[in-house]
């Protein structure tokens, strides 16, 4: 009778110190993983949205090039990117004047892009809307060509934020296939 009573009292006594410590450690580990996975959520959401926008605009420009049977160009500046088309004088001009959707776009702050063609980093183009030899500005030239046959200049584009490890990497092959993925800086 006494052994039954002592067992009943022990089971109602509560948690031992070791059990409480184990629970606290588990809760701490879970809280750490949750805080690491959340990170800087607003910045991450904006980075993802900007990379999706660039990807969709590239696909739209490829389709527009094929449907209209004309070459389009794309150039990245330090502040954004611009779609170009050849005018009747065989000069590259802002295609946004013709197509409002493929207009010149600024990158959301604080993002910046790094363009690589043939494994080499391409410096950003000058921030200018059109060429004007009278003012000493160089003619506008695309860094990427989108041709009517579906061919594209093969390139890699990284969309990054200063001091933020995650970034989005986009690749396009010569056939215009675009792939986008999240990566982390070392």
N, C-alpha and C positions, 0 to 999 in steps of 0.2 A: 504494500500500500504506500509506503514511503517513497519507493522508487518511482511509482506512477505520479505521485504528487510533485516530486522534485523535477521530473521531466516536464510536467505541465507548467511549473513555475519558470523553468528555463526558457521554454518556448514563448512565453509571454513577456520575457524580460526586455526585449527589444534587440537592436542591432549591436554587434560588437564593434570595437574601434577599428579593427581590420576591415570589416565589411563597409563601414562608413568611408574609410580611406580609399578603398577600391572604387566605390561609387563616385567619390570626388575626382579621382584620377580619370575615370571614364568620361565624366561630364567635361572635365578640362580638355581632354583630347578631342572630343566632339566639338567643343566650342572653338578650338584652334582650327580644325578642318573647315568648319563653317565660315569662320572669318577669312581664312585663306581663299576659299572658293568664291566668296563674295568680292573680295578685293576692292577695286575702285569701280563699282558697277556703273555709275553714270558715264564715266569716261569710256569704259569698255563697250557699253551700248552704243554710244556715239561713234566709236571707232568701227564697230561692226556695221552700223547703218551707212557710214560713209563708204566703206569697202563694198557693200552691196550696191550702193548707188553707182559707183564707178563701174562695177561689173555689169550691171544692167544697161548703163549708157553705152558701154563698149559693145555689148551684144546688139543693142538698137542701132548703133552706128554701122556695124557690120551688115545688118539687114538692110539698112538704108542704102549703103553702098551697092549691095547686090541688086536691090529692086530698081534703083535709079540708074544703075550701070555707070557709076562714077567713082573715082578714087576719093577717099576721104583721108585726112591726116589727123594726127593727135599729137599734141605737145604738152609737156608738163613744165610748169614754171615753179618758182619758189613759193607761190601763193595759191596755185590751183592748176587747172588744165583747160585746154581749148581744142575744140574740133575745127578742122580747116578743110577747105575745098578749093580746087583750082578755079579761078575766074576765067573770063574770055581772053585775058592777056597772059594766061599761063602763070599767074602768080597765086600763091596760097593766101587765102583770105579767111576771115572768121566765118565759119559755117552757121553760127548762131543767128546771123542776120537773115538766113534763109529758113532755118529750122529752129524754132524757139526752144524745142526740147534739148537739142544738142548745142546749147549756148555755152559760152565761157562760164566756167564754174570756179568758185573759190573753195579751197579745202576748209572744212570746219576747223576752227582753232581748238587746240594747239597742234593739229596734225600736220605732218609733212610727208612727202613721197620720195622714194629713192627708185629711180628707173635704171634697169640694167638691160643692155642689148649686147648679144654675143658675149656674155659673161663680164662685160665691162660696165662700170657705172657711168651713166650719162649725166652730165651736169644739167641743172634746170635751165630751161630756155629763158630768155629775157622776158620780163613782164611788159609786153607791148601788144596792142590790139592789131595793128596793121603796120606794114612797112612804109617808111617815108624817107627815101634817099636824101631829100632836101634837109632833113633834120639830122642826118647822119645815122639813122636807124638801119640796121641790117634787114634784109627781106625775111619775112617770117617763113620758117621751114618746119615741117613736121618731124617729130622724132620717130613716130610710128605711122606706117601706111596701112590702110584698110582698102583692099582692092575689090573690084566688082566680082571677080571670080571666086571670092571667099578667102583669098590668101591674105595673110596679115604678117607684118613684121613680127618675128618671134621676140618676145620680151618678157621680163620679170619686173614686177612692181611691188615694192614694199610700202605699206601705209603704216606709219608709226607716230607715236607721241613721245616727246622728250621725257626721259626718266621713267618710262612705262615699259615693262618687259614684254607683255603680249603685243603682237602686231599681226597684220594680215598680209599674206603673201599671195600675189596673183601671178599666174603664168599664162601666156598665150603662145601657142605653137604656130608654125607657118600656115596651118590650115584654119586658123581662127578659133581653135578650141580654147576656151578660157577655163582655168581652174583656180579656185580661191580657197585658201586654208589659213587657219590660225596657227601662228608660230610664237616662240618665245625667244627673246634676245638672251645672249649669254651673259 
